[in-house]
């Protein structure tokens, strides 16, 4: 039986006071990476810099509200408001417009504005606008985005410019994050045997150096337009022979800490990418026992070797068959314990059990509570970096 959502009586007023003056403004598209350090509630000394908006907001959040910042939940792209009722009051930090929408840009803008109106802390609103078959918003006012394979044939400077063009349309509609670009490299000649990426031309190419150049261009183009880019699916899905969404057993036996296929992810980090999505496949040379999104070793590779300080997001843990043998609530706990900052689920019904499990673990485990605060701080810092959170 699923446990009831944690009680939040009396908390809303505290949140509203803590974030008074915070709201959405046009992102500036800055590309410097934000600090991952958790906020301190201590008053700054006369020689210390003033606390950031993210720090001040974090200091005013209860445990339940910090937990909420760690959840991004799917709602129907065609009717986003209809999915929010299933959240049962959980103050999630982000919403993912899942599926496909043929609504025009003005309608999407109005729907997104309605979602933001009900949020005490501004929401990250994400879409899958990769291109080709993977394009959430397809109605009038949103350009067709070519497949990644087609994009990879463009000169990087031209690719950055064209990306900024269609990303500007997203930004104008209130979309704050794109779950792209795909930084996976698919070896030449194996595309048809790679069901999640190569079979749908979601890769920029087969040469990791060329892929890195394209990934850099797309990251920069998105973020030039004020939309957070999300490099995925670390440490790579280009060699798996099973789709993590539909089957068990997705394994990449080749990826190692010095693998050239990590190059596109390193390039994204160097370009200041705001977020990196971690896959649910298993990588025996990195961690033989756990899927990447449950693996401290994989997350340490991203943070340590690649030097990433931004927001780490899980691939979907709602409907993905790859994690189906782990209870829903534990998917969130295991991800965050491993080092994930934002748990993505396409199922709105997952919000309550996941939030309850995260809060319960944090209440009983001081170290885990520190992880929650650390991740909530990163989420808020990313929102501030792109102008979503202001004080």
WOZIRA-V840149 format. One record per backbone hydrogen bond with DSSP energy under -0.5 kcal/mol. NH is the residue of the N-H (numbers start at 1). CO is the residue of the C=O. If there is no record, write none. Layout:
nh->NH co->CO
nh->NH co->CO
This chain:
nh->11 co->8
nh->12 co->8
nh->14 co->10
nh->15 co->11
nh->16 co->12
nh->17 co->13
nh->18 co->14
nh->19 co->15
nh->20 co->17
nh->22 co->19
nh->25 co->387
nh->48 co->45
nh->56 co->52
nh->57 co->53
nh->58 co->54
nh->59 co->55
nh->60 co->56
nh->60 co->57
nh->61 co->58
nh->66 co->62
nh->67 co->63
nh->68 co->64
nh->69 co->65
nh->70 co->66
nh->70 co->67
nh->71 co->68
nh->72 co->343
nh->73 co->94
nh->74 co->345
nh->75 co->96
nh->77 co->98
nh->79 co->76
nh->82 co->79
nh->83 co->79
nh->83 co->80
nh->84 co->80
nh->84 co->81
nh->85 co->81
nh->86 co->83
nh->87 co->84
nh->88 co->85
nh->90 co->87
nh->92 co->90
nh->93 co->68
nh->93 co->71
nh->94 co->71
nh->95 co->124
nh->96 co->73
nh->97 co->95
nh->97 co->126
nh->98 co->75
nh->98 co->96
nh->101 co->136
nh->105 co->140
nh->108 co->104
nh->109 co->105
nh->110 co->106
nh->111 co->107
nh->112 co->108
nh->113 co->109
nh->114 co->110
nh->115 co->111
nh->116 co->112
nh->117 co->113
nh->118 co->114
nh->118 co->115
nh->119 co->116
nh->124 co->93
nh->125 co->123
nh->126 co->95
nh->126 co->124
nh->127 co->177
nh->129 co->127
nh->130 co->134
nh->131 co->134
nh->132 co->145
nh->134 co->131
nh->135 co->133
nh->136 co->128
nh->138 co->101
nh->138 co->136
nh->139 co->101
nh->139 co->103
nh->140 co->102
nh->142 co->139
nh->146 co->144
nh->148 co->201
nh->149 co->201
nh->151 co->147
nh->152 co->148
nh->153 co->150
nh->154 co->151
nh->159 co->155
nh->160 co->156
nh->161 co->157
nh->162 co->158
nh->163 co->159
nh->164 co->160
nh->165 co->161
nh->166 co->162
nh->167 co->163
nh->168 co->164
nh->169 co->165
nh->170 co->166
nh->171 co->167
nh->172 co->168
nh->173 co->169
nh->173 co->170
nh->174 co->171
nh->175 co->170
nh->176 co->125
nh->177 co->125
nh->178 co->228
nh->179 co->127
nh->180 co->178
nh->183 co->181
nh->183 co->232
nh->184 co->232
nh->186 co->205
nh->187 co->185
nh->190 co->187
nh->193 co->190
nh->194 co->191
nh->195 co->193
nh->197 co->194
nh->199 co->194
nh->200 co->197
nh->201 co->198
nh->202 co->197
nh->208 co->206
nh->211 co->207
nh->212 co->208
nh->213 co->209
nh->214 co->210
nh->215 co->211
nh->216 co->212
nh->217 co->213
nh->218 co->214
nh->219 co->215
nh->220 co->216
nh->221 co->217
nh->222 co->218
nh->223 co->219
nh->224 co->220
nh->225 co->221
nh->226 co->223
nh->227 co->222
nh->228 co->176
nh->230 co->178
nh->230 co->180
nh->231 co->275
nh->232 co->181
nh->234 co->277
nh->236 co->233
nh->240 co->237
nh->244 co->242
nh->246 co->243
nh->247 co->243
nh->251 co->249
nh->252 co->282
nh->253 co->251
nh->259 co->256
nh->262 co->259
nh->263 co->260
nh->265 co->262
nh->266 co->262
nh->267 co->263
nh->268 co->264
nh->269 co->265
nh->270 co->266
nh->271 co->267
nh->272 co->269
nh->273 co->268
nh->275 co->229
nh->276 co->311
nh->277 co->231
nh->278 co->313
nh->279 co->234
nh->282 co->250
nh->283 co->287
nh->283 co->290
nh->286 co->283
nh->287 co->283
nh->292 co->281
nh->293 co->279
nh->294 co->291
nh->295 co->292
nh->296 co->294
nh->299 co->295
nh->300 co->296
nh->301 co->297
nh->302 co->298
nh->303 co->299
nh->304 co->300
nh->305 co->300
nh->306 co->301
nh->308 co->302
nh->311 co->274
nh->313 co->276
nh->313 co->311
nh->314 co->342
nh->315 co->278
nh->317 co->344
nh->321 co->245
nh->322 co->244
nh->323 co->320
nh->324 co->321
nh->326 co->323
nh->331 co->327
nh->331 co->328
nh->332 co->328
nh->332 co->329
nh->333 co->329
nh->334 co->330
nh->335 co->331
nh->336 co->332
nh->337 co->333
nh->338 co->334
nh->339 co->335
nh->339 co->336
nh->340 co->335
nh->341 co->312
nh->342 co->312
nh->343 co->70
nh->344 co->342
nh->345 co->72
nh->345 co->343
nh->348 co->346
nh->350 co->347
nh->351 co->348
nh->353 co->349
nh->354 co->350
nh->355 co->351
nh->356 co->352
nh->357 co->353
nh->358 co->354
nh->359 co->355
nh->360 co->356
nh->361 co->357
nh->362 co->358
nh->363 co->359
nh->364 co->360
nh->365 co->361
nh->369 co->365
nh->370 co->366
nh->371 co->367
nh->372 co->368
nh->373 co->369
nh->374 co->370
nh->375 co->371
nh->376 co->372
nh->377 co->373
nh->378 co->374
nh->379 co->375
nh->380 co->376
nh->381 co->377
nh->382 co->378
nh->383 co->379
nh->384 co->380
nh->385 co->381
nh->386 co->382
nh->387 co->384
nh->388 co->383
nh->389 co->383
nh->390 co->388
